[in-house]
Amino acid sequence: MSLEIEDLAFGYPGKPVGRDASFRLAEGEVICLLGPNGCGKTTLFKTILGLIPPQGGRVTIDREDLARWSRERRARTLAYVPQAHISFFPFRVLDTVLMGRTAHLGLFAMPGERDRQAARDALRGLHVEDLASADYTRISGGQRQLVLIARALAQEPRFLVMDEPTASLDFGNQVMVLEQVQGLAARGIGVIMSTHAPDQAFACADRVLLMQDGRIVAEGAPEAVLTSERLRAVYGVEVCISRVPGLDRPVCTPRLSGRS
């Protein structure tokens, strides 16, 4: 199964944001999308998910146009993980994850034991089952992000769209989330995630999309796409892509101008 984006134009009524987006996401693959703030990454994701209609082109799964799918069928195939957030309501973690089962329930149906088991399995798969009875508003940022991933997994999707899943997390929690992204891909789930950190793409991505002004300007393996020249052109800063002894991937460090 593959998710394909074909010549997609995206935006809002009277406000085009991007165009000519084309790429393919296979099951078990991780794609990282990089680009400066305001370039259209979140709008592209919302269009892929069907939250806003395409302004041109199409989104397909195995050549079927998702525009013709019911919302329920789409939700059973595609899941979304937003940036970590604080809920105003003190739901238990298990209840928060159980919300992901909505895609499998009828309009007035209540979750059953199979749904609760799916929620528990999602927590267990991310090694946070001990949080099931905790208050979602009182756990750490990294734990909240893992709970949001578990909620998405409870949908039993084939593809996962993650909007800056490590934003505002400390270093340890960022590593925790990236390890789980790799684990999801190993389980056959296709993942596309946005990030502002080239090092994260070097660490976990099979392919990288580099976006600027609403268009994908480069696509390919991380080392081929994330060059000093391209990052300077997109972000307007000088960086150094280098190798560190004992590490099997490059690292990206800024070249600071210093003070006179």
C-alpha positions in Angstrom: 0.0 0.0 0.0 1.3 3.5 -0.8 0.1 7.1 -0.2 0.7 9.2 -3.3 0.6 13.0 -3.6 0.1 14.0 -7.2 0.7 17.6 -8.4 -1.1 18.9 -5.3 -2.1 22.5 -5.0 -3.2 23.5 -1.5 -4.4 26.5 0.5 -7.5 28.2 1.7 -10.4 30.0 -0.2 -8.9 33.0 -1.9 -5.4 32.2 -0.4 -3.2 29.7 -2.3 -0.3 28.4 -0.2 1.5 25.9 -2.3 1.5 23.9 -5.5 3.1 21.2 -7.6 3.7 18.9 -4.6 4.3 15.3 -5.7 5.8 12.4 -3.7 5.0 8.9 -2.5 5.0 7.4 1.0 5.3 3.6 1.3 4.4 1.5 4.3 7.3 1.2 6.7 9.0 4.3 5.3 9.8 7.5 7.2 9.8 10.8 5.3 10.9 14.1 7.0 9.6 17.4 5.7 11.8 20.4 6.4 11.2 24.0 5.6 11.0 27.5 7.3 8.0 28.7 9.2 5.2 29.8 6.9 6.3 27.8 3.9 3.1 25.6 3.9 4.0 22.4 5.8 1.0 22.3 8.0 -1.4 23.3 5.2 0.1 20.5 3.1 -0.5 18.0 5.9 -4.1 19.2 6.4 -4.8 18.7 2.7 -3.3 15.2 2.7 -5.6 14.4 5.7 -8.6 15.7 3.9 -9.2 18.5 6.5 -9.2 21.0 3.7 -9.9 20.2 0.0 -7.1 20.3 -2.6 -7.0 23.3 -4.9 -5.6 21.0 -7.6 -4.1 17.6 -8.1 -5.1 14.7 -5.8 -4.1 12.5 -2.9 -4.5 8.7 -3.5 -3.9 5.4 -1.7 -3.2 2.6 -4.1 -4.5 4.8 -6.9 -7.9 5.5 -5.2 -8.6 9.2 -4.8 -9.1 10.0 -1.1 -11.6 12.7 -2.1 -14.1 9.9 -2.8 -13.5 8.1 0.5 -15.8 8.5 3.5 -14.4 10.3 6.5 -14.6 7.0 8.4 -12.6 5.1 5.9 -10.0 7.9 5.7 -9.7 7.9 9.5 -9.1 4.2 9.6 -6.2 4.5 7.1 -4.6 7.9 8.0 -3.9 9.2 11.5 -2.6 12.6 12.7 -0.3 13.4 15.5 -0.3 17.2 16.3 2.3 18.9 18.4 2.0 18.1 22.1 -0.5 20.2 24.0 -2.1 20.5 27.4 -5.8 19.5 27.6 -8.0 21.7 29.8 -9.9 18.6 30.9 -8.3 16.1 33.2 -8.9 13.0 31.1 -7.1 9.8 32.1 -4.4 8.8 29.6 -6.3 5.7 28.7 -9.5 7.7 27.9 -7.4 10.1 25.8 -6.0 7.2 23.7 -9.5 5.6 23.5 -10.6 8.7 21.6 -8.7 7.3 18.7 -11.2 4.5 18.4 -13.9 6.9 17.2 -13.0 6.0 13.6 -14.2 2.4 14.3 -17.5 3.3 16.1 -20.9 4.2 14.8 -22.4 7.6 15.4 -24.0 6.8 18.8 -21.9 3.8 19.7 -19.9 3.5 22.9 -16.4 2.0 23.1 -16.4 -1.7 23.9 -13.8 -4.1 25.3 -12.1 -4.5 21.9 -11.7 -0.7 21.8 -10.3 -0.5 25.3 -7.9 -3.4 24.5 -6.7 -1.5 21.3 -6.0 1.5 23.5 -4.1 -0.5 26.0 -2.1 -2.2 23.3 -1.2 1.2 21.8 0.1 2.3 25.1 2.0 -0.9 25.6 3.5 -0.7 22.2 5.0 2.6 23.1 6.1 1.4 26.6 3.9 3.8 28.5 1.2 1.5 29.7 2.0 2.5 33.3 0.5 5.9 32.5 -2.9 4.5 31.7 -4.6 5.8 34.9 -2.6 9.1 35.0 -4.1 12.5 34.5 -3.1 13.6 31.0 -2.7 17.2 32.1 -0.1 16.1 34.7 2.4 14.1 32.7 5.5 15.4 31.0 5.7 16.9 27.5 7.5 13.9 26.1 4.9 11.5 27.7 2.0 13.6 26.3 3.5 13.3 22.9 3.8 9.5 23.2 0.1 9.5 24.4 -0.9 11.4 21.3 1.0 8.9 19.1 -0.8 6.1 21.0 -4.1 7.8 20.3 -3.3 7.8 16.6 -2.2 4.1 16.7 -5.5 3.2 18.3 -7.0 4.1 15.0 -5.0 1.2 13.5 -3.8 3.4 10.6 -1.5 2.4 7.8 0.0 5.9 7.5 0.8 8.5 10.2 1.1 12.2 9.7 3.1 14.0 12.4 3.3 17.8 12.7 6.6 18.7 14.4 6.2 15.9 17.0 9.4 17.0 18.9 8.5 20.8 19.1 9.0 22.2 22.6 10.4 18.9 23.9 13.7 18.7 25.8 16.5 16.7 24.3 15.8 13.4 26.1 12.1 13.5 25.1 13.0 14.3 21.5 15.2 11.2 21.3 12.3 9.2 22.9 9.9 10.3 20.2 12.4 9.7 17.3 13.0 6.2 18.6 9.3 5.5 18.5 9.1 6.8 15.0 11.7 4.3 14.0 9.7 1.6 15.8 6.5 2.5 14.0 8.2 2.2 10.7 9.6 -1.2 11.7 6.0 -2.3 12.3 5.1 -1.3 8.7 3.5 2.0 9.3 4.4 4.8 6.8 5.3 8.0 8.6 5.7 11.5 7.3 6.8 14.1 9.9 7.8 17.7 9.8 10.8 19.0 11.7 13.1 22.0 11.8 16.1 19.9 12.8 18.2 18.4 10.0 19.9 16.2 12.5 16.5 14.5 13.2 16.2 13.7 9.4 19.7 12.3 9.4 18.8 10.1 12.4 15.5 8.6 11.3 14.4 9.4 7.7 14.6 7.2 4.7 13.9 10.3 2.5 13.7 14.0 3.0 11.5 16.7 1.4 12.8 20.2 1.5 10.1 22.9 1.1 10.3 26.6 0.4 7.6 29.1 -0.5 4.9 26.4 -0.8 6.9 24.2 -3.2 9.0 21.1 -2.7 12.4 22.2 -3.9 14.3 18.9 -3.3 13.6 15.3 -2.5 15.8 12.3 -1.9 18.0 10.6 0.7 18.9 12.8 3.6 22.6 13.2 2.7 21.8 14.0 -0.9 19.2 16.7 0.0 20.5 18.3 3.2 23.6 20.0 1.9 25.1 23.2 3.3 24.2 25.0 0.0 20.6 23.9 0.0 20.0 24.7 3.7 21.6 28.1 3.3 19.3 28.8 0.3 16.2 27.7 2.2 16.9 29.0 5.7 19.3 31.9 5.0 22.0 30.7 7.4 25.4 29.2 7.1 25.7 25.6 8.3 28.3 22.9 8.2 27.4 19.3 7.4 30.2 17.1 8.8 31.1 13.6 9.9 31.9 12.7 13.5 34.1 9.7 14.3 32.1 6.8 15.5 28.8 8.1 14.2 27.3 6.5 11.1 25.5 9.7 9.9 26.3 13.3 9.3 25.6 16.1 11.8 24.5 19.7 11.0 26.0 22.6 13.0 25.5 26.3 12.4 28.3 28.6 11.5 27.9 31.5 13.8 29.2 34.9 12.7 30.4 35.8 16.2 30.7 39.3 17.6 33.0 42.0 16.5 
